[in-house]
């Protein structure tokens, strides 16, 4: 059996070699010709998997080690009896921790207090539900918007998009879809962007095209909105004028923790085992984090100290500075640079790897809710 696998998938060679010969390619370079003798294709989000890629190939299984499927033509796979597996939820904690870090970074830099603030969470699935929980722990008033979930659960309280856009903080966690009653392409269009409050915070870690990037760029020249973007319309060809105007800017790496990436590999590994009827096992043991003890000295929640603590785990400002270097490259080099940042990204570790020594028990619930290990 031959497997073509995106080279950016963690443990790709070690894990999938158990099934057969593994050929690694950069995700954007996987072509129809590469798949002429392949049985299995395993990708991430940058590979468009459709008829053009798969026609006249013997591919019988496609896996994506990501939570999104907008790059997969599911109808074509179904029509051609090609099995499919995704990794929904694999990096949910990673993205939720990114959102928290970006939010606290903006608040610290712009001197914004979280007291009496509201947050609107658009999409309350694997990621959004965790963001909502983290937000509640911080004392934020949480407003949820998720029409598909609302139709399934009439007992849960959900809010309209208009109500969400009136919150102090708005964060998006939806898939990218182009049709149907829950279409999310340009879900936040020019008209909806104008509803955002002055000095509000807008965070997007879902897909770039969920927000009309061109309309947002224009709005930011007229209105003060604090924006954190991890995803961009037309990646890797990022709108430079928008890049200049946002507060936090990263190259689609919100979910790039070691745990998140390995979880994605594990889920596709297990799905391939199930598809083939095999029982292969691979030990995905992760290394321990060195210097994983942190101290929090304030007896109450202090935004600046809390943000400083999070920056020791994840320096989001460094990622922003790295991406802004794109501003000085020509178009071709910019796109290569964006992909290189993702390929060579130094994977961060999630909060549950860190031990916190508190000065008071007042914040124990907060830190334990964020999955830190509180020690005496």
JOFENCOR-V178734 format. One record per residue. N is the residue number from 1. RES is the residue in one letter. PHI is phi in whole degrees, -180 to 180 (NA if undefined). Layout:
BEGIN
((N,RES,PHI) (N,RES,PHI))
END
This chain:
BEGIN
((1,X,NA) (2,X,-115) (3,X,-122) (4,X,-99) (5,X,-134) (6,X,-61) (7,X,-67) (8,X,-86) (9,X,-83) (10,X,-61) (11,X,59) (12,X,-56) (13,X,-66) (14,X,-63) (15,X,-79) (16,X,-80) (17,X,-64) (18,X,-63) (19,X,-90) (20,X,161) (21,X,-77) (22,X,-105) (23,X,-113) (24,X,-97) (25,X,-137) (26,X,-61) (27,X,-56) (28,X,-76) (29,X,-103) (30,X,-68) (31,X,-126) (32,X,-58) (33,X,-65) (34,X,-65) (35,X,-103) (36,X,-59) (37,X,-120) (38,X,-100) (39,X,-103) (40,X,-133) (41,X,-125) (42,X,-127) (43,X,-129) (44,X,-117) (45,X,-77) (46,X,-87) (47,X,-98) (48,X,-81) (49,X,-102) (50,X,-151) (51,X,-60) (52,X,-60) (53,X,-81) (54,X,-102) (55,X,-56) (56,X,61) (57,X,-117) (58,X,-88) (59,X,-58) (60,X,-120) (61,X,-146) (62,X,-123) (63,X,-126) (64,X,-121) (65,X,-84) (66,X,-138) (67,X,-89) (68,X,-94) (69,X,-129) (70,X,-68) (71,X,-92) (72,X,-114) (73,X,-85) (74,X,-64) (75,X,-64) (76,X,-64) (77,X,-61) (78,X,-64) (79,X,-63) (80,X,-103) (81,X,53) (82,X,-99) (83,X,-67) (84,X,-139) (85,X,-143) (86,X,-120) (87,X,-127) (88,X,-55) (89,X,90) (90,X,-61) (91,X,-121) (92,X,-60) (93,X,-67) (94,X,-60) (95,X,-69) (96,X,-61) (97,X,-68) (98,X,-61) (99,X,-59) (100,X,-61) (101,X,-65) (102,X,-64) (103,X,-61) (104,X,-68) (105,X,-64) (106,X,-64) (107,X,-62) (108,X,-66) (109,X,-70) (110,X,-101) (111,X,57) (112,X,-104) (113,X,-83) (114,X,-89) (115,X,-63) (116,X,63) (117,X,-92) (118,X,-115) (119,X,-130) (120,X,-101) (121,X,-106) (122,X,-97) (123,X,95) (124,X,-120) (125,X,-89) (126,X,-56) (127,X,-83) (128,X,-57) (129,X,-65) (130,X,-74) (131,X,-62) (132,X,-63) (133,X,-64) (134,X,-59) (135,X,-65) (136,X,-62) (137,X,-62) (138,X,-81) (139,X,88) (140,X,-77) (141,X,-84) (142,X,-99) (143,X,-118) (144,X,-110) (145,X,-132) (146,X,-165) (147,X,-53) (148,X,-61) (149,X,-69) (150,X,-62) (151,X,-69) (152,X,-84) (153,X,-129) (154,X,-74) (155,X,-81) (156,X,-78) (157,X,-88) (158,X,-123) (159,X,-124) (160,X,-71) (161,X,-62) (162,X,-63) (163,X,-67) (164,X,-63) (165,X,-69) (166,X,-91) (167,X,-76) (168,X,-73) (169,X,-131) (170,X,-129) (171,X,-134) (172,X,-110) (173,X,-144) (174,X,-123) (175,X,-74) (176,X,-94) (177,X,-130) (178,X,-113) (179,X,-153) (180,X,91) (181,X,-68) (182,X,-109) (183,X,-54) (184,X,-114) (185,X,-61) (186,X,51) (187,X,-54) (188,X,-101) (189,X,-94) (190,X,-58) (191,X,-64) (192,X,-72) (193,X,-61) (194,X,-67) (195,X,-80) (196,X,-64) (197,X,-72) (198,X,-59) (199,X,69) (200,X,-75) (201,X,-117) (202,X,-120) (203,X,-124) (204,X,-128) (205,X,-124) (206,X,-91) (207,X,-141) (208,X,-57) (209,X,-78) (210,X,-67) (211,X,-113) (212,X,-70) (213,X,-64) (214,X,-66) (215,X,-67) (216,X,-66) (217,X,-57) (218,X,-64) (219,X,-62) (220,X,-69) (221,X,-84) (222,X,-119) (223,X,-141) (224,X,-86) (225,X,-125) (226,X,-92) (227,X,-111) (228,X,-120) (229,X,-121) (230,X,-106) (231,X,-125) (232,X,-139) (233,X,-67) (234,X,66) (235,X,-52) (236,X,-92) (237,X,-88) (238,X,-75) (239,X,-68) (240,X,-66) (241,X,-65) (242,X,-72) (243,X,-56) (244,X,-67) (245,X,-94) (246,X,-83) (247,X,-83) (248,X,-124) (249,X,-137) (250,X,-136) (251,X,-93) (252,X,58) (253,X,-128) (254,X,-56) (255,X,-92) (256,X,-86) (257,X,-95) (258,X,-61) (259,X,-62) (260,X,-62) (261,X,-67) (262,X,-66) (263,X,-57) (264,X,-62) (265,X,-63) (266,X,-59) (267,X,-65) (268,X,-72) (269,X,-57) (270,X,-67) (271,X,-66) (272,X,-68) (273,X,-55) (274,X,-65) (275,X,-64) (276,X,-87) (277,X,75) (278,X,-101) (279,X,-132) (280,X,-69) (281,X,-132) (282,X,-133) (283,X,-85) (284,X,-93) (285,X,-68) (286,X,-98) (287,X,-70) (288,X,-72) (289,X,-82) (290,X,-80) (291,X,52) (292,X,-96) (293,X,-98) (294,X,-128) (295,X,-115) (296,X,-122) (297,X,-92) (298,X,-79) (299,X,-80) (300,X,-126) (301,X,-69) (302,X,-125) (303,X,-58) (304,X,-66) (305,X,-67) (306,X,-65) (307,X,-65) (308,X,-63) (309,X,-63) (310,X,-63) (311,X,-66) (312,X,-74) (313,X,-88) (314,X,-142) (315,X,-88) (316,X,-69) (317,X,-65) (318,X,-64) (319,X,-62) (320,X,-63) (321,X,-64) (322,X,-64) (323,X,-67) (324,X,-65) (325,X,-62) (326,X,-58) (327,X,-59) (328,X,-108) (329,X,-105) (330,X,-75) (331,X,-58) (332,X,-63) (333,X,-69) (334,X,-61) (335,X,-67) (336,X,-65) (337,X,-66) (338,X,-58) (339,X,-67) (340,X,-66) (341,X,-60) (342,X,-71) (343,X,-64) (344,X,-100) (345,X,-64) (346,X,-77) (347,X,-53) (348,X,-87) (349,X,-115) (350,X,-84) (351,X,-57) (352,X,-69) (353,X,-88) (354,X,-112) (355,X,-104) (356,X,-116) (357,X,-100) (358,X,-99) (359,X,-84) (360,X,-151) (361,X,-82) (362,X,-58) (363,X,-104) (364,X,-59) (365,X,-61) (366,X,-62) (367,X,-68) (368,X,-68) (369,X,-65) (370,X,-88) (371,X,78) (372,X,-72) (373,X,-93) (374,X,-84) (375,X,-118) (376,X,-80))
END
